[in-house]
Amino acid sequence: MNKQTLIQTHNRIKPFIHKTPVLTSKLLDEIAGCNLFFKCENFQKMGAFKMRGAANAILSLSDEERQRGVVTHSSGNFAQAVSLAAQKLGVKAYIVMPKNAPQVKKNAVKTYGGEIIECESTPQAREAMANKIKEEKGASFLHPSNQDEVIYGNATAAMELLEEHPNLDVIITPVGGGGLLAGTALAVNQFVPNCKIIGAEPMEVDDAYRSLKSGKIEKNESTNTIADGLKTYLGDRNFPIIKTLVDKIIRVEEQEIKEAMQLIWERMKIIVEPSSAVAFAAVLKNKEEFKNKSVGIIISGGNVDLKNLPF
Amino acid sequence: MNKQTLIQTHNRIKPFIHKTPVLTSKLLDEIAGCNLFFKCENFQKMGAFKMRGAANAILSLSDEERQRGVVTHSSGNFAQAVSLAAQKLGVKAYIVMPKNAPQVKKNAVKTYGGEIIECESTPQAREAMANKIKEEKGASFLHPSNQDEVIYGNATAAMELLEEHPNLDVIITPVGGGGLLAGTALAVNQFVPNCKIIGAEPMEVDDAYRSLKSGKIEKNESTNTIADGLKTYLGDRNFPIIKTLVDKIIRVEEQEIKEAMQLIWERMKIIVEPSSAVAFAAVLKNKEEFKNKSVGIIISGGNVDLKNLPF
């Protein structure tokens, strides 16, 4: 992986993604005591950065592979991203989802033309089902966070942010499965290597924090967090990148996530997911550390159920 | 009033306002069957277009008048706009508010440095109190919608929209007190006279619709609408402008307002007030009329109580 790989990736996916805006807010700058630059992937197609990785993964397949379709297991943004990217490229998308997934998420996948394959609600069941589709249909499996093409695609959000604001002191992203943090780390390292990279994680699912401490991939025993995009854990493709390039992980409490989310909604008038608010919560928790710095924050997505808000 | 007046107004207030972005959404275009251009005054300072008129009204005062302060009666966005504009100009702002106004609105005014003067919750009481302050302090009274300087200030939102998109077929704004619609009509008439101007109004408070029919200013007997910024009625300064320049008023039901608001929140990921959604609701209600047209919509504001949402 070098600079050229990332530039090629960006050029490849450009027709399929939005170049999302970078927003600033004097009010939030005052509250945080630093200069914040929000890369708004909540305005990305299907509402999250996942579109970047999904598009790149499908675009990286051969014509023959594309004809056989793609399969993933996800009940979140990656399911929608794969469905939409596949639809745009005329590729069949099989989405393995637990039977009990919320109807609103199933509908979103259907809207984008994905075919839902239901399974029991265990990690084993969904992997078995994905494998079955892979074998039966010859479909290519796409992993939501632990696959090079997905990570490179995700890297393009930070590339665009740094292109507009090359003097950032630090970029903070939420960390769940690790795909966004690893991609961001690669982009920063290639293009603005003196910029720091920090991950932000709910205390309730602090597997990435513990993984960096122990040096091996840790998991979560429970996942009681409002940040529903961050319940997963790192993988063997992204953990080495994170271990090498990320400065640290900041952990935040649930109440801090909710407060950060409310501040963004009320002051910036934009809709962000709880997962997205985790990075801003990390800044508010460590004001001294970021004082007067230029801080980039990747707003990962804006898909929320308006009928179920934490305010 | 001519082109030059509006250009001077815009130049005068520029240092005190944001040039807000114009957003588009392919998804909403598909749903509506036309090309929509949303002028996002929800991203304006203090969260609404009212900042434009308030800033211009205070900037139009003499030094001596500014020293004596300004007074208005409002429990909504204009109260915040006057407070903030006055604060930025070092002018004292007296805001007459009913005793029973929501604490969240009182807090917003205080945040921006306005001094709240409480009164009973009747139109008579608030006017009497505003007059008292005017006499006692020598403060200049600023009207939320029925004052030339306020109307000219409001016109600058449409000016910016037309500067970016001069080929719009129509611009739609919500209509409450009439200040935004009248200002928009002046701007359109001066700069792109072949563009239509339409007002959008809740059926529950359709005073502007009835006023255009009867030729005189009508009021509302009840104000049972979620669009809390649109409960007021037209005035003698803005009604003649509206009567002369506005093509028509489209009325929408409460449920249509809620659905339009939810679509904007969910698809565009931006926070808009119910009042702002009224204009988009008018488009959705009259798809045939707007088919394939380029339609400008002024999103008037984004100040909502997150604890009290209609979803």
Interface residues (C-beta under 8 A of the other chain):
Chain A: P21 N42 F43 G47 Q262 W265 E266 M268 K269 I270 I271 V272 G302 L306 K307 L309 F311
Chain B: P21 N42 F43 G47 Q262 W265 E266 M268 K269 I270 I271 V272 G302 L306 K307 L309 F311
